[in-house]
Amino acid sequence: MTGTELLPIASGARSGRFLLRELAGHRAATLGAVVLGIVAAAATVVPVYVFGVLVDRVTEGAPASTIVGVVAVIVVAAVVGGVFTGLGAYTVALLGERILASLRERVVARALILPVERLDRAGRGDLLSRVGDDVAVMAKSLGEVVPQILAAVLLVAVSIAAMLGVDWRLGLAGMVAIPLYVMALRWYLPRSAPLYASERVAMGERAQALVSSMQGARTVRAYGVESEHLARIDAASAGARDIAVTVFRLFTRFGSRSNRAECVGLSVVLLAGFLLVRDGSVTVGETTAAALLFHRLFNPIGMLMYSFDDVQSAGASLARLVGVLDLPDERRAVTGREPDSGRIELVGIRHSYDGVHEVIHGLDLTVADGDTVALVGSTGAGKSTLAAIVAGSTEPTTGTVRIGGVPLTELAADRVRRHVAVVSQEVHVFAGPLIDDLRLAAPDASDDEVQAALDLVGAGWVADLPDGVHTVVGEGGLALTAARAQHVALARLVLADPAVAVLDEATAEAGSAGARDLEDAARAATRGRTTVVVAHRLTQAAAADRVVVLEHGRIVEQGSHDDLVQAGGRYHDLWSAWSESLADR
Ligand SMILES: Nc1ncnc2c1ncn2[C@@H]1O[C@H](COP(=O)(O)OP(=O)(O)OP(=O)(O)O)[C@@H](O)[C@H]1O
């Protein structure tokens, strides 16, 4: 890895447009939520209004029975308000969850076809934090905060309309608070937005530190560097904690500013009411209603002000998810052209992982349809890199890879996998029934086809498992040895039936029965396919149609095994050393 380069983050404007487009896609639910919210808000305002009327009646000396009608209105309004608030919150939450579920699916789908290097540069923790932490932040917002915000906005709008309806001067008096609220927000938002963004980044870094230490736990333990890793995790956690504390401090100061706005607003309403009642232009009941309406606004306005926090936090999370979604599919210009064979052509391939050190230096290679080429060379010669370039899992820095006449960059990522299958050193066995693992690349394969693939690669051990091919393997199930996992990978390759196979496995001990077994399995699985094999054991090279010897990222020799042994060059030396080492065992 060449330093962290976190995945991109979308701009605020782009995230806003994304949200609007999603809402437009769910027009009926969006409109329904607004209408339900307006009815709920109106039902909340009615009792306050009626209370003002009651005050006037009492002042006028109305009989005690007047209260019955008022109570009845309040009860009905409370029931209507409750029902509509519930329905509104449900509609908003449902709408939000739908949008979030589809967003999460699209982000994961986009991430799964990211070039491996891009993901390596970003660190898997960053991606996990986005589909984990960020989705959780948004889910909380959508489930709790957004319904409350919508209800609060509508309540504020309806209450202001009601205050103006009682008496426009009382309404205006209440509005004195608005500039104070605006000032509080203008003080708070520019300070908190960057803090929230950095809080998200710090969370990503903390996840990254944790994930990388856990993934490399064995190595960490083997080298006794636990304390360094713990220190790194500590530092990342401390960074996240310090930002959270700063956010909270800022938030408290913001709270006192909004209380000031409430205090001033209510005082002005009462003062205006006092003067107007003295003038005889409004009644005591009207002033009471206006003051209560204003007081009732404390909660929704406070809720709005405080939820700017969550909104910003959710906004930062949304931007991080949309950022992944918008990642350009850099090199692809999909044309729909399909390879007509398994012929491989590499033209002018150069590659550098870090943009500084080139590890493949301008390499050309052609493999005829159906041929097997073995890549040989000392450690670090570039064999695995070249294999990954053929497989399309590493994009070369420059040069063209063609399969069956079509550049890989013209094939959509899923089409590449259709034509080129890879068996690498790390075979992942997914937890679940073995048959699901086998069907990974060919979900429609019948039981007979799966069995035929297992037979072809000689995986007789599957029949001896407790539940045969339905045995649960992987985490929580039966652990497979590395050699068995390779068998599974080879059977998967047979089921995927690609024209090109790339093998880069170093599982078996050279010269062992296991190695011979796996080599036979690999030969059977790749028969008839164009195959590039990284020859970790030179017996693999001896069986290939052609051997390509790499050194320092260049081809130094190529030809048949026999010709190269006879030629007495680099391959001859490697082969002699190999044969001697086998004889010594
Ligand atoms: N992910 C990576 N990031 C940075 N450098 C890398 C990466 N993978 C390989 N390299 C470097 O690229 C060069 C070629 O490595 P590569 O693994 O392709 O060689 P190889 O011939 O397959 O070696 P081996 O037999 O040890 O696997 C080496 O210098 C290696 O350190």
The ligand as an SDF file (V2000), in Angstrom:
LIG
                    3D

 31 33  0  0  0  0  0  0  0  0999 V2000
    0.2210   -4.3370   -3.8430 N   0  0  0  0  0  0  0  0  0  0  0  0
    1.4730   -3.9330   -4.0710 C   0  0  0  0  0  0  0  0  0  0  0  0
    1.8460   -2.6860   -3.7520 N   0  0  0  0  0  0  0  0  0  0  0  0
    3.1180   -2.2530   -3.9780 C   0  0  0  0  0  0  0  0  0  0  0  0
    4.0740   -2.9920   -4.5230 N   0  0  0  0  0  0  0  0  0  0  0  0
    3.7610   -4.2610   -4.8610 C   0  0  0  0  0  0  0  0  0  0  0  0
    2.4520   -4.7910   -4.6530 C   0  0  0  0  0  0  0  0  0  0  0  0
    2.4410   -6.0670   -5.0930 N   0  0  0  0  0  0  0  0  0  0  0  0
    3.6880   -6.3130   -5.5500 C   0  0  0  0  0  0  0  0  0  0  0  0
    4.4610   -5.2330   -5.4160 N   0  0  0  0  0  0  0  0  0  0  0  0
    5.8840   -5.1090   -5.8470 C   0  0  0  0  0  0  0  0  0  0  0  0
    5.9160   -5.3610   -7.2310 O   0  0  0  0  0  0  0  0  0  0  0  0
    7.0550   -6.1420   -7.5480 C   0  0  0  0  0  0  0  0  0  0  0  0
    6.6050   -7.4120   -8.2620 C   0  0  0  0  0  0  0  0  0  0  0  0
    5.8750   -8.1780   -7.3300 O   0  0  0  0  0  0  0  0  0  0  0  0
    5.0990   -9.5180   -7.7330 P   0  0  0  0  0  0  0  0  0  0  0  0
    4.3510   -9.9770   -6.5370 O   0  0  0  0  0  0  0  0  0  0  0  0
    4.3570   -9.2970   -8.9820 O   0  0  0  0  0  0  0  0  0  0  0  0
    6.3220  -10.4770   -8.0030 O   0  0  0  0  0  0  0  0  0  0  0  0
    6.3110  -12.0520   -8.0910 P   0  0  0  0  0  0  0  0  0  0  0  0
    7.2530  -12.3710   -9.1850 O   0  0  0  0  0  0  0  0  0  0  0  0
    4.9390  -12.5660   -8.2140 O   0  0  0  0  0  0  0  0  0  0  0  0
    6.9210  -12.4310   -6.6960 O   0  0  0  0  0  0  0  0  0  0  0  0
    6.5230  -13.6790   -5.7500 P   0  0  0  0  0  0  0  0  0  0  0  0
    6.9820  -14.8910   -6.4280 O   0  0  0  0  0  0  0  0  0  0  0  0
    7.2850  -13.3750   -4.5010 O   0  0  0  0  0  0  0  0  0  0  0  0
    5.0460  -13.5930   -5.5540 O   0  0  0  0  0  0  0  0  0  0  0  0
    7.7700   -6.4110   -6.2310 C   0  0  0  0  0  0  0  0  0  0  0  0
    8.8050   -5.4640   -6.1340 O   0  0  0  0  0  0  0  0  0  0  0  0
    6.7410   -6.1800   -5.1860 C   0  0  0  0  0  0  0  0  0  0  0  0
    7.3280   -5.6890   -4.0140 O   0  0  0  0  0  0  0  0  0  0  0  0
  1  2  1  0
  2  3  1  0
  2  7  2  0
  3  4  2  0
  4  5  1  0
  5  6  2  0
  6  7  1  0
  6 10  1  0
  7  8  1  0
  8  9  2  0
  9 10  1  0
 10 11  1  0
 11 12  1  0
 11 30  1  0
 12 13  1  0
 13 14  1  0
 13 28  1  0
 14 15  1  0
 15 16  1  0
 16 17  2  0
 16 18  1  0
 16 19  1  0
 19 20  1  0
 20 21  2  0
 20 22  1  0
 20 23  1  0
 23 24  1  0
 24 25  2  0
 24 26  1  0
 24 27  1  0
 28 29  1  0
 28 30  1  0
 30 31  1  0
M  END
$$$$
